[in-house]
Amino acid sequence: MTHELDVITFGEAMLLLVADRAGPMEQARAFHKRTAGAETNVAIGLARLGLKVGWASRLGADWMGRYLLGELRREGIDCSRVACDPAQRTGFQFKGRVDDGSDPPVEYHRKGSAASRLGPDDVDADWLRGARHLHATGVFAAISERSLAAAEKTLAVMRGAGRSISFDPNLRPTLWRSEAHMRAAINRLAAQADWVLPGLAEGRLLTGAATPEGIARFYRARGAKLVVIKLGADGAYFDSGLDGEAGCGYVPGWPVARVVDTVGAGDGFAAGLVSALLEGRGLQAALRRATWIGARAVQVPGDTEGLPTRAELVEAGLQ
């Protein structure tokens, strides 16, 4: 079967304003604009590797929305299912700079954004079925009850069509009304996915298991064919039931001389893993690509500057 797109993502894109110097944000003299959003980070990563990618969302008909739409189109992403609503505003965020490898301070301005109004009636099921794969995260599901319903419908459409689904919990606890609600909703979405990609701390919170092995067993028991636990500098743990790839174990991380900014590392990891698996690469090769891209992501101040092109992938011997 021929598909119009390789991968579809859906979720909120935000304007990212990054401080020009390390220290408290009030001491910054300028902020540089970038794109931000877990789903769009992955979409950009996949598109730079040559995959045909679509992104669905809602933006305000403001300068921020126009900037984001222009940048994503410039990356070659199909934005035909992105609505620009003149009655709503685009979300944005400020991010400080750090120079010690710690998590940078981030200040969000997203409540009531255009993307939070996206609901299940906005889901184009026919367009979704035209893709081979869906990548989803827990961020979009967290921003409103309408977005959660849209996320649930999107995964249901793709699962019903027999398409593969990857899911990164990407927890944002402050966006949920309670931890219990977050845990139930995220695990419900994860149960619809084929490949589940939590971080270690996320997995512990969501499952109650203390170890990567226990977290993986939790999601494998709920139907996941592959669970990969991201371990930061220590690499990743995998538990696979994929055809010809059954087994479990650890893969090392890539050495990094200096960590600049950890934001976006998980999205880079997802782009590497998903791209390689969709290309028919073996699981070990996919994990090697994923950890390499994740390591690149922590060495730059923005969310997407470290995402490689296909040529850079070839140069690194990870084709």
Secondary structure as the mmCIF struct_conf table of DSSP 4:
data_model
#
loop_
_struct_conf.conf_type_id
_struct_conf.id
_struct_conf.beg_label_comp_id
_struct_conf.beg_label_asym_id
_struct_conf.beg_label_seq_id
_struct_conf.end_label_comp_id
_struct_conf.end_label_asym_id
_struct_conf.end_label_seq_id
BEND BEND1 GLU A 4 GLU A 4
STRN STRN1 LEU A 5 PHE A 10
STRN STRN2 MET A 14 ALA A 22
BEND BEND2 GLY A 23 GLY A 23
HELX_RH_3T_P HELX_RH_3T_P1 MET A 25 GLN A 27
BEND BEND3 ARG A 29 ARG A 29
STRN STRN3 PHE A 31 ALA A 36
HELX_RH_AL_P HELX_RH_AL_P1 ALA A 38 ARG A 48
TURN_TY1_P TURN_TY1_P1 LEU A 49 GLY A 50
STRN STRN4 VAL A 53 GLY A 60
BEND BEND4 ALA A 61 ASP A 62
HELX_RH_AL_P HELX_RH_AL_P2 TRP A 63 ARG A 74
TURN_TY1_P TURN_TY1_P2 GLU A 75 GLY A 76
STRN STRN5 ASP A 78 ASP A 85
TURN_TY1_P TURN_TY1_P3 PRO A 86 ALA A 87
BEND BEND5 GLN A 88 GLN A 88
STRN STRN6 PHE A 92 ARG A 97
BEND BEND6 ASP A 99 SER A 102
HELX_LH_PP_P HELX_LH_PP_P1 ASP A 103 PRO A 105
STRN STRN7 VAL A 106 HIS A 109
TURN_TY1_P TURN_TY1_P4 LYS A 111 GLY A 112
HELX_RH_3T_P HELX_RH_3T_P2 ALA A 114 ARG A 117
HELX_RH_3T_P HELX_RH_3T_P3 PRO A 120 ASP A 122
HELX_RH_AL_P HELX_RH_AL_P3 ALA A 125 ARG A 129
TURN_TY1_P TURN_TY1_P5 GLY A 130 GLY A 130
STRN STRN8 ALA A 131 THR A 137
HELX_RH_AL_P HELX_RH_AL_P4 GLY A 138 ALA A 142
BEND BEND7 ILE A 143 ILE A 143
HELX_RH_AL_P HELX_RH_AL_P5 GLU A 145 GLY A 160
TURN_TY1_P TURN_TY1_P6 ALA A 161 GLY A 162
STRN STRN9 SER A 164 ASP A 168
HELX_RH_3T_P HELX_RH_3T_P4 PRO A 173 LEU A 175
BEND BEND8 TRP A 176 ARG A 177
HELX_RH_AL_P HELX_RH_AL_P6 GLU A 179 ALA A 190
TURN_TY1_P TURN_TY1_P7 ALA A 191 GLN A 192
BEND BEND9 ASP A 194 ASP A 194
STRN STRN10 TRP A 195 VAL A 196
STRN STRN11 GLY A 199 GLY A 199
HELX_RH_AL_P HELX_RH_AL_P7 LEU A 200 THR A 207
BEND BEND10 THR A 211 THR A 211
HELX_RH_AL_P HELX_RH_AL_P8 PRO A 212 ALA A 221
TURN_TY1_P TURN_TY1_P8 ARG A 222 GLY A 223
BEND BEND11 LYS A 225 LYS A 225
STRN STRN12 LEU A 226 LYS A 230
HELX_RH_3T_P HELX_RH_3T_P5 GLY A 232 ASP A 234
STRN STRN13 ALA A 236 SER A 240
BEND BEND12 LEU A 242 LEU A 242
TURN_TY1_P TURN_TY1_P9 ASP A 243 GLY A 244
STRN STRN14 GLY A 247 VAL A 251
HELX_LH_PP_P HELX_LH_PP_P2 PRO A 252 PRO A 255
BEND BEND13 ALA A 257 ALA A 257
TURN_TY1_P TURN_TY1_P10 VAL A 263 GLY A 264
HELX_RH_AL_P HELX_RH_AL_P9 ALA A 265 LEU A 278
TURN_TY1_P TURN_TY1_P11 GLU A 279 GLY A 280
HELX_RH_AL_P HELX_RH_AL_P10 LEU A 283 ALA A 297
TURN_TY1_P TURN_TY1_P12 VAL A 298 GLN A 299
BEND BEND14 VAL A 300 THR A 304
TURN_TY1_P TURN_TY1_P13 GLU A 305 GLY A 306
HELX_LH_PP_P HELX_LH_PP_P3 LEU A 307 THR A 309
HELX_RH_AL_P HELX_RH_AL_P11 ARG A 310 GLU A 315
TURN_TY1_P TURN_TY1_P14 ALA A 316 GLY A 317
#
